[in-house]
Amino acid sequence: MGFSLLILAFIIFILADIIIRFILNKFQESKLRKERETILTESIKVDFSKEAKSLKRAEVQNPKAKILCVDDEDVILDSFRKILVLDGYSVDTVNSGPEAINLIKSHHYDFVFTDLKMPEMDGVEVTKIVKHLRPDIDVIIITGYATVETAVDCMKFGAMDYVQKPFTEDELLDFTKKSLIKRQDRIQKQLKPRVHITHLVETDKIKFGEFAIPGGVFISEGHTWAAVAQDGSVRIGIDDFAKKLIGEIDDIEFPNLGMNAIKGQPIFSIKQNNRVVKFNSPVSGVVSKINYELKEDLHSLNYSVYEKNWICIIDADKLDTELLQLKIGKNAVDFYQDEIDKFIKEMKEILKDESKSDELVWGELQDLDEKNWYLITGEFFNK
């Protein structure tokens, strides 16, 4: 009886928590909508005599994207503002192509939505000039049924896509959302993977587009890390670059306790399926402690390879000279960036695919055949 009451109380607690969260979310959504409605009713008509006399600006906090709309029909611009601002976009609107061009010279936008048929400067010219001056801005053509063919032609000049009018609220929202996803995916692929010094704890998972090096940690050329304690002992482990490219780790072969480690000589091994890659010690000294607990939770390496996820501790005896040969701070970041460039080049040669993007894939080495797997791991990690 008591156990049943306990279960019932637990279920009631869970349901209450769900209801409270639902109410809070609805309240937050309602609050945001009211704020955006206020922004719409108070849309600032800015008199930029040189930039854009017809400019109307509606800015929201933390916008999904910043959009500039140009059309000679106010009813179309009013629709864009009402629909997109309420959904969380910041929107500027103007009535002519020249005004739009003036604005992009001094303001940053993610998208320019331009009507195809306009006096003075049509959408084709707007597209050409925007993509020439600001190739980072995506251009969307606003077109009617009769001019779809011309809108498609604009894509030859760099336009991302076109949206047909008249459109419903849901159609415009869906189209803009898909365009934003497409833009974000393209930018992610164009950008180099980012390397940065971090102070994240083990529970803060770092996305693959980024490589982390904790402040104060030394990195070896063979991609092991070393953290020096006040007593001169050194925790070592596999670094973020190696872990992300290798992917899942099935096992770790630890060094022997009391082993005399020599800098540049094998200290531990990582196993993936039937493959083994050896990592060299970043410093010399005696192995004084092994982190056997890591073997029971290898999945934690997917969150962080640093801090508590060290592999062994070495009582170092040559730190005064050996630390000078390791990378730290900006030198470590520069080293990572060089290694990333080198790895991308090597993979293109191995895959015989020059069109391969410069985007790194988590666990990319897992898909290589055995020969190339050992070739890459040997070149990057056995140094």
Backbone hydrogen bonds, N-H to C=O, Kabsch-Sander energy under -0.5 kcal/mol:
donor,donor_aa,acceptor,acceptor_aa,energy
5,L,1,M,-2.2
6,L,2,G,-1.9
7,I,3,F,-2.3
8,L,4,S,-2.6
9,A,5,L,-2.6
10,F,6,L,-2.1
11,I,7,I,-2.4
12,I,8,L,-2.5
13,F,9,A,-2.3
14,I,10,F,-2.3
15,L,11,I,-2.7
16,A,12,I,-2.6
17,D,13,F,-2.3
18,I,14,I,-2.4
19,I,15,L,-2.5
20,I,16,A,-2.7
21,R,17,D,-2.4
22,F,18,I,-2.4
23,I,19,I,-2.6
24,L,20,I,-2.6
25,N,21,R,-2.6
26,K,22,F,-2.5
27,F,23,I,-2.5
28,Q,24,L,-2.6
29,E,25,N,-2.7
30,S,26,K,-2.5
31,K,27,F,-2.5
32,L,28,Q,-2.6
33,R,29,E,-2.4
34,K,30,S,-2.3
35,E,31,K,-2.2
36,R,32,L,-2.4
37,E,33,R,-2.5
38,T,34,K,-2.2
39,I,35,E,-1.9
40,L,36,R,-2.1
41,T,37,E,-2.3
42,E,38,T,-1.7
43,S,40,L,-1.3
44,I,57,R,-1.6
46,V,44,I,-1.0
46,V,55,L,-1.0
48,F,46,V,-1.2
48,F,52,A,-1.1
49,S,47,D,-1.1
52,A,48,F,-1.3
55,L,52,A,-1.2
56,K,93,T,-1.9
57,R,44,I,-2.7
58,A,91,V,-2.3
64,K,88,G,-2.6
67,I,65,A,-0.5
67,I,90,S,-2.8
68,L,111,F,-2.4
69,C,92,D,-3.1
70,V,113,F,-2.9
71,D,94,V,-1.9
74,D,72,D,-0.6
76,I,73,E,-0.6
77,L,73,E,-1.6
78,D,74,D,-2.9
79,S,75,V,-1.5
80,F,76,I,-2.1
81,R,77,L,-2.4
82,K,78,D,-2.5
83,I,79,S,-2.6
84,L,80,F,-2.5
85,V,81,R,-2.1
86,L,82,K,-1.1
87,D,83,I,-0.6
88,G,85,V,-1.7
89,Y,84,L,-2.2
90,S,65,A,-2.0
91,V,58,A,-2.6
92,D,67,I,-2.8
93,T,56,K,-2.2
94,V,69,C,-2.3
100,A,96,S,-1.7
101,I,97,G,-2.4
102,N,98,P,-2.2
103,L,99,E,-1.9
104,I,100,A,-2.1
105,K,101,I,-0.9
106,S,102,N,-0.5
106,S,103,L,-1.3
107,H,103,L,-1.7
109,Y,107,H,-0.5
110,D,66,K,-2.8
111,F,66,K,-1.8
112,V,138,D,-2.4
113,F,68,L,-2.8
114,T,112,V,-0.6
114,T,140,I,-2.7
115,D,70,V,-2.5
116,L,142,I,-1.9
118,M,116,L,-0.8
121,M,119,P,-2.6
123,G,116,L,-2.1
126,V,122,D,-2.2
127,T,123,G,-2.5
128,K,124,V,-2.3
129,I,125,E,-2.5
130,V,126,V,-2.8
131,K,127,T,-2.5
132,H,128,K,-1.3
133,L,129,I,-3.0
134,R,130,V,-3.4
137,I,134,R,-2.2
138,D,110,D,-2.5
140,I,112,V,-2.9
141,I,161,D,-2.3
142,I,114,T,-3.2
143,T,141,I,-0.6
143,T,163,V,-2.3
147,T,144,G,-1.4
148,V,145,Y,-1.3
151,A,147,T,-2.1
152,V,148,V,-2.5
153,D,149,E,-1.7
154,C,150,T,-1.4
155,M,151,A,-0.6
155,M,152,V,-1.2
156,K,153,D,-1.7
157,F,154,C,-1.4
158,G,155,M,-1.0
159,A,154,C,-1.7
160,M,139,V,-2.6
161,D,139,V,-1.0
163,V,141,I,-3.1
165,K,143,T,-2.7
172,L,168,T,-2.2
173,L,169,E,-2.4
174,D,170,D,-2.6
175,F,171,E,-2.3
176,T,172,L,-2.6
177,K,173,L,-2.3
178,K,174,D,-2.2
179,S,175,F,-2.3
180,L,176,T,-2.3
181,I,177,K,-2.2
182,K,178,K,-2.3
183,R,179,S,-2.3
184,Q,180,L,-2.7
185,D,181,I,-2.5
186,R,182,K,-2.0
187,I,183,R,-2.6
188,Q,184,Q,-2.3
189,K,185,D,-1.6
190,Q,186,R,-1.7
191,L,187,I,-2.2
194,R,209,G,-2.3
196,H,211,F,-2.3
198,T,213,I,-1.5
204,D,201,V,-1.7
205,K,203,T,-1.0
206,I,303,Y,-0.6
210,E,207,K,-1.8
211,F,194,R,-3.2
213,I,196,H,-1.9
215,G,198,T,-1.5
217,V,214,P,-1.8
218,F,226,A,-2.8
219,I,327,K,-2.9
220,S,224,T,-2.8
223,H,220,S,-1.8
225,W,237,G,-2.4
226,A,218,F,-2.4
227,A,235,R,-2.4
229,A,233,S,-3.0
232,G,229,A,-1.8
234,V,314,I,-2.6
235,R,227,A,-2.3
236,I,312,C,-2.5
237,G,225,W,-1.3
239,D,223,H,-2.2
243,K,239,D,-2.2
244,K,240,D,-2.3
245,L,241,F,-1.7
246,I,242,A,-2.4
247,G,243,K,-2.6
250,D,248,E,-0.5
250,D,271,K,-2.5
251,D,271,K,-1.3
253,E,269,S,-2.7
254,F,252,I,-0.8
258,G,287,V,-2.9
259,M,256,N,-1.9
261,A,259,M,-1.1
261,A,285,G,-2.7
264,G,281,S,-2.8
265,Q,262,I,-2.4
267,I,279,F,-3.1
268,F,279,F,-1.4
269,S,253,E,-1.9
270,I,277,V,-2.6
271,K,251,D,-2.8
272,Q,275,R,-2.5
275,R,272,Q,-2.4
277,V,270,I,-2.4
279,F,268,F,-2.9
280,N,381,F,-0.7
281,S,265,Q,-2.9
285,G,261,A,-2.4
286,V,315,D,-1.6
287,V,259,M,-2.7
288,S,286,V,-0.6
288,S,313,I,-2.5
289,K,313,I,-1.3
291,N,311,I,-2.3
292,Y,290,I,-1.5
294,L,291,N,-1.2
295,K,291,N,-0.5
295,K,292,Y,-0.8
296,E,292,Y,-0.6
296,E,293,E,-1.0
297,D,294,L,-1.3
300,S,297,D,-1.4
301,L,298,L,-1.7
302,N,299,H,-2.0
303,Y,300,S,-1.4
304,S,300,S,-1.9
309,N,306,Y,-2.4
310,W,307,E,-0.6
311,I,236,I,-3.2
312,C,236,I,-1.3
313,I,289,K,-2.6
314,I,234,V,-2.7
315,D,286,V,-3.1
316,A,232,G,-1.0
316,A,314,I,-1.3
317,D,284,S,-1.3
318,K,284,S,-0.6
321,T,318,K,-1.1
322,E,318,K,-2.7
323,L,319,L,-1.9
325,Q,322,E,-1.3
326,L,323,L,-1.5
327,K,219,I,-2.9
331,N,328,I,-1.3
333,V,329,G,-2.0
334,D,330,K,-2.8
335,F,331,N,-2.0
336,Y,332,A,-2.4
337,Q,333,V,-2.3
338,D,334,D,-2.2
339,E,335,F,-2.3
340,I,336,Y,-2.6
341,D,337,Q,-2.2
342,K,338,D,-2.3
343,F,339,E,-2.8
344,I,340,I,-2.5
345,K,341,D,-2.0
346,E,342,K,-2.4
347,M,343,F,-2.6
348,K,344,I,-1.9
349,E,345,K,-1.8
350,I,346,E,-2.4
351,L,347,M,-2.9
352,K,348,K,-0.7
353,D,348,K,-2.0
356,K,353,D,-1.3
363,G,244,K,-3.4
364,E,361,V,-1.7
365,L,245,L,-2.2
366,Q,363,G,-1.6
367,D,364,E,-0.9
368,L,365,L,-1.7
373,W,369,D,-2.5
374,Y,370,E,-2.3
375,L,371,K,-1.7
376,I,372,N,-2.5
377,T,373,W,-2.5
378,G,374,Y,-1.9
379,E,375,L,-1.7
380,F,376,I,-2.3
381,F,377,T,-2.4
382,N,377,T,-0.6
382,N,378,G,-0.9
